[in-house]
Amino acid sequence: MLKILAIMGSPRKGKNNEVLLDNMLQGIQDVSQLIEIEKIYAADVGAVPCSACDACTKRLGCIKNDSINDIFEKYNSADIIILTSPIYFNSISAQLKALIDRNQAIWSSKYALKKSLINRDKKRFGYVICTAGAVDQPFGLSAVVPIMDLFFKSINTEYIGNLFVTNLDEVPVYLNEEKLKEARTAGKKLMEEYNASF
Ligand SMILES: Cc1cc2nc3c(=O)[nH]c(=O)nc-3n(C[C@H](O)[C@H](O)[C@H](O)COP(=O)(O)O)c2cc1C
């Protein structure tokens, strides 16, 4: 069964990011029902920021006492990973960034310990949903792509695409049927691309 891991980077449940995500997941399910979807809320995971303690260069995994090692395993076993984030001060949410930075333990597993926590041969597709309150700004979303790109590289996942939606302070996304349709179409396309990639 195909596994989809969706990570909600907004601390607000049921708002712009989650509505888009749910529509995208609907589009995926319109193509295939043989999928298992797991949604994680970065705010509920409560990942503490990486403190650069360096322990992960000496011992496999992260020594911090939260669920991050279980999340590494979720990345490993997923076939499609969807990240979502609101734009906060032209970057991603702190909740999601804390989670991403903890992937330093994955980096160490590969390059310091030479025993990768991630199966590097498995095919994984990655996708990003990101929302902004303002109308398109110069640099408004430009920080997002390089952050997500490195995240996906760290978990040996092919970064397939983005759904960026702006101007949401004016009209929330649930009132914008066109954007909801776009999200469903993006889900359908992602699933079709994934199926065609074998
Ligand atoms: C702390 C904070 C910082 C924000 N910074 C920006 C920003 O720099 N640019 C922007 O366009 N919107 C900004 N916004 C608006 C959010 O990106 C926007 O409302 C987003 O759609 C919220 O997603 P959500 O409804 O899923 O929580 C900010 C909102 C908050 C709470």
Ligand as a Chemical Component Dictionary entry (heavy atoms), coordinates in Angstrom:
data_LIG
# 
_chem_comp.id                   LIG 
_chem_comp.type                 NON-POLYMER 
_chem_comp.pdbx_formal_charge   0 
_chem_comp.three_letter_code    LIG 
# 
loop_
_chem_comp_atom.comp_id 
_chem_comp_atom.atom_id 
_chem_comp_atom.alt_atom_id 
_chem_comp_atom.type_symbol 
_chem_comp_atom.charge 
_chem_comp_atom.model_Cartn_x 
_chem_comp_atom.model_Cartn_y 
_chem_comp_atom.model_Cartn_z 
_chem_comp_atom.pdbx_ordinal 
LIG C1  C1  C 0 3.769  35.415 12.657 1  
LIG C2  C2  C 0 3.186  35.627 11.283 2  
LIG C3  C3  C 0 4.001  36.125 10.287 3  
LIG C4  C4  C 0 3.491  36.275 9.002  4  
LIG N1  N1  N 0 4.319  36.759 8.027  5  
LIG C5  C5  C 0 3.857  36.874 6.762  6  
LIG C6  C6  C 0 4.724  37.348 5.727  7  
LIG O1  O1  O 0 5.898  37.635 5.920  8  
LIG N2  N2  N 0 4.217  37.455 4.469  9  
LIG C7  C7  C 0 2.916  37.132 4.180  10 
LIG O2  O2  O 0 2.504  37.243 3.016  11 
LIG N3  N3  N 0 2.074  36.669 5.148  12 
LIG C8  C8  C 0 2.519  36.533 6.427  13 
LIG N4  N4  N 0 1.681  36.054 7.405  14 
LIG C9  C9  C 0 0.319  35.588 7.037  15 
LIG C10 C10 C 0 0.256  34.049 6.827  16 
LIG O3  O3  O 0 1.290  33.593 5.992  17 
LIG C11 C11 C 0 -1.077 33.657 6.170  18 
LIG O4  O4  O 0 -2.145 34.132 6.931  19 
LIG C12 C12 C 0 -1.168 32.158 5.994  20 
LIG O5  O5  O 0 -2.108 31.857 4.980  21 
LIG C13 C13 C 0 -1.619 31.423 7.258  22 
LIG O6  O6  O 0 -1.777 30.055 6.996  23 
LIG P1  P1  P 0 -2.802 29.175 7.882  24 
LIG O7  O7  O 0 -4.164 29.774 7.658  25 
LIG O8  O8  O 0 -2.714 27.789 7.362  26 
LIG O9  O9  O 0 -2.350 29.282 9.292  27 
LIG C14 C14 C 0 2.143  35.927 8.708  28 
LIG C15 C15 C 0 1.319  35.441 9.744  29 
LIG C16 C16 C 0 1.828  35.301 11.020 30 
LIG C17 C17 C 0 0.929  34.767 12.112 31 
# 
loop_
_chem_comp_bond.comp_id 
_chem_comp_bond.atom_id_1 
_chem_comp_bond.atom_id_2 
_chem_comp_bond.value_order 
_chem_comp_bond.pdbx_ordinal 
LIG C1  C2  SING 1  
LIG C2  C3  SING 2  
LIG C2  C16 DOUB 3  
LIG C3  C4  DOUB 4  
LIG C4  N1  SING 5  
LIG C4  C14 SING 6  
LIG N1  C5  DOUB 7  
LIG C5  C6  SING 8  
LIG C5  C8  SING 9  
LIG C6  O1  DOUB 10 
LIG C6  N2  SING 11 
LIG N2  C7  SING 12 
LIG C7  O2  DOUB 13 
LIG C7  N3  SING 14 
LIG N3  C8  DOUB 15 
LIG C8  N4  SING 16 
LIG N4  C9  SING 17 
LIG N4  C14 SING 18 
LIG C9  C10 SING 19 
LIG C10 O3  SING 20 
LIG C10 C11 SING 21 
LIG C11 O4  SING 22 
LIG C11 C12 SING 23 
LIG C12 O5  SING 24 
LIG C12 C13 SING 25 
LIG C13 O6  SING 26 
LIG O6  P1  SING 27 
LIG P1  O7  DOUB 28 
LIG P1  O8  SING 29 
LIG P1  O9  SING 30 
LIG C14 C15 DOUB 31 
LIG C15 C16 SING 32 
LIG C16 C17 SING 33 
# 
